[in-house]
Amino acid sequence: MEELTKRYYGIREVADMLGVNISKLRFYEKEFPTLKPRKNRAGDRIYTKDDIEHLHEILELVEEKKLTLEGARQHLKSRSSRQNEIKQMVSRLQEIRRFLVETRDQLEG
């Protein structure tokens, strides 16, 4: 995928970038609730870098890894929950580290 330098991209640019037609992008928008590009005042879809990366991931799951749409949705959902678990673990480890540093400082002082 090419380097994304602009803040927003139109649907035609994204379709060309990903090598798909516009109707496929609209279809995936309906099938994947996590894909919600903004719309400008004229009602045209505008995609951010994150939207394009998410679309690329969806296309990879469905077209390259041959997952069904439901399988791709489940994969994305489980990935999201794993990321939340990791964030919680990191947060807890940071709390433990703070406690240990405070304890060390009290013992030294």
Secondary structure, 3 states (H helix, E strand, C coil): CCCCCCCCEEHHHHHHHHCCCHHHHHHHHHHCCCCCCEECCCCCEEECHHHHHHHHHHHHHHHHCCCCHHHHHHHHHHHHHHHHHHHHHHHHHHHHHHHHHHHHHHHHC
